[in-house]
């Protein structure tokens, strides 16, 4: 559950005083998420095209601007949700498969679980919808909890 703060002392841009506001400014979360995604993309051996697809297909120039200055990135809710799912997938894999090489390779391994139908988790994630990323995340969360969620 996310924390909600009410504060007249913090400037959140166009937000009016007294409105619910995130406990952390979205820009800080976006920058941290983009920096983490860059490391995940490297660990998983993702091509630039795969990275773009996972992030919802932003224009290439926008994506490279985000990489160059993540603290200046203005991300949509969709992109933030995608980053959240990708970070959750990465974290689950690190917990389930303590060998970093095995954890990173898992996304490219054929998987007979019904969610993947013999394909790879990466292929499912690259289908393009946020729901595909969420499905992989829920699958891994279910495995971590002892069952398929």
LINURFEN-V789701 format. One record per residue. N is the residue number from 1. RES is the residue in three letters. SS is DSSP state (h for helix, s for strand, l for the rest). Layout:
n->N res->RES ss->SS
n->N res->RES ss->SS
This chain:
n->1 res->UNK ss->l
n->2 res->UNK ss->l
n->3 res->UNK ss->l
n->4 res->UNK ss->s
n->5 res->UNK ss->s
n->6 res->UNK ss->l
n->7 res->UNK ss->l
n->8 res->UNK ss->l
n->9 res->UNK ss->l
n->10 res->UNK ss->l
n->11 res->UNK ss->l
n->12 res->UNK ss->l
n->13 res->UNK ss->l
n->14 res->UNK ss->l
n->15 res->UNK ss->l
n->16 res->UNK ss->l
n->17 res->UNK ss->l
n->18 res->UNK ss->l
n->19 res->UNK ss->l
n->20 res->UNK ss->l
n->21 res->UNK ss->s
n->22 res->UNK ss->s
n->23 res->UNK ss->l
n->24 res->UNK ss->l
n->25 res->UNK ss->l
n->26 res->UNK ss->h
n->27 res->UNK ss->h
n->28 res->UNK ss->h
n->29 res->UNK ss->h
n->30 res->UNK ss->h
n->31 res->UNK ss->h
n->32 res->UNK ss->h
n->33 res->UNK ss->h
n->34 res->UNK ss->h
n->35 res->UNK ss->h
n->36 res->UNK ss->h
n->37 res->UNK ss->h
n->38 res->UNK ss->h
n->39 res->UNK ss->h
n->40 res->UNK ss->h
n->41 res->UNK ss->h
n->42 res->UNK ss->h
n->43 res->UNK ss->h
n->44 res->UNK ss->h
n->45 res->UNK ss->l
n->46 res->UNK ss->l
n->47 res->UNK ss->l
n->48 res->UNK ss->h
n->49 res->UNK ss->h
n->50 res->UNK ss->h
n->51 res->UNK ss->h
n->52 res->UNK ss->h
n->53 res->UNK ss->h
n->54 res->UNK ss->h
n->55 res->UNK ss->l
n->56 res->UNK ss->l
n->57 res->UNK ss->l
n->58 res->UNK ss->l
n->59 res->UNK ss->l
n->60 res->UNK ss->h
n->61 res->UNK ss->h
n->62 res->UNK ss->h
n->63 res->UNK ss->h
n->64 res->UNK ss->h
n->65 res->UNK ss->h
n->66 res->UNK ss->h
n->67 res->UNK ss->h
n->68 res->UNK ss->h
n->69 res->UNK ss->l
n->70 res->UNK ss->h
n->71 res->UNK ss->h
n->72 res->UNK ss->h
n->73 res->UNK ss->l
n->74 res->UNK ss->l
n->75 res->UNK ss->l
n->76 res->UNK ss->l
n->77 res->UNK ss->h
n->78 res->UNK ss->h
n->79 res->UNK ss->h
n->80 res->UNK ss->h
n->81 res->UNK ss->h
n->82 res->UNK ss->h
n->83 res->UNK ss->h
n->84 res->UNK ss->h
n->85 res->UNK ss->h
n->86 res->UNK ss->h
n->87 res->UNK ss->h
n->88 res->UNK ss->h
n->89 res->UNK ss->h
n->90 res->UNK ss->h
n->91 res->UNK ss->h
n->92 res->UNK ss->h
n->93 res->UNK ss->h
n->94 res->UNK ss->h
n->95 res->UNK ss->h
n->96 res->UNK ss->h
n->97 res->UNK ss->l
n->98 res->UNK ss->l
n->99 res->UNK ss->l
n->100 res->UNK ss->h
n->101 res->UNK ss->h
n->102 res->UNK ss->h
n->103 res->UNK ss->h
n->104 res->UNK ss->h
n->105 res->UNK ss->h
n->106 res->UNK ss->h
n->107 res->UNK ss->h
n->108 res->UNK ss->h
n->109 res->UNK ss->l
n->110 res->UNK ss->s
n->111 res->UNK ss->l
n->112 res->UNK ss->l
n->113 res->UNK ss->l
n->114 res->UNK ss->l
n->115 res->UNK ss->l
n->116 res->UNK ss->l
n->117 res->UNK ss->l
n->118 res->UNK ss->l
n->119 res->UNK ss->l
n->120 res->UNK ss->s
n->121 res->UNK ss->h
n->122 res->UNK ss->h
n->123 res->UNK ss->h
n->124 res->UNK ss->h
n->125 res->UNK ss->h
n->126 res->UNK ss->l
n->127 res->UNK ss->l
n->128 res->UNK ss->l
n->129 res->UNK ss->l
n->130 res->UNK ss->h
n->131 res->UNK ss->h
n->132 res->UNK ss->h
n->133 res->UNK ss->h
n->134 res->UNK ss->h
n->135 res->UNK ss->h
n->136 res->UNK ss->h
n->137 res->UNK ss->h
n->138 res->UNK ss->h
n->139 res->UNK ss->h
n->140 res->UNK ss->h
n->141 res->UNK ss->h
n->142 res->UNK ss->h
n->143 res->UNK ss->h
n->144 res->UNK ss->h
n->145 res->UNK ss->h
n->146 res->UNK ss->l
n->147 res->UNK ss->l
n->148 res->UNK ss->l
n->149 res->UNK ss->l
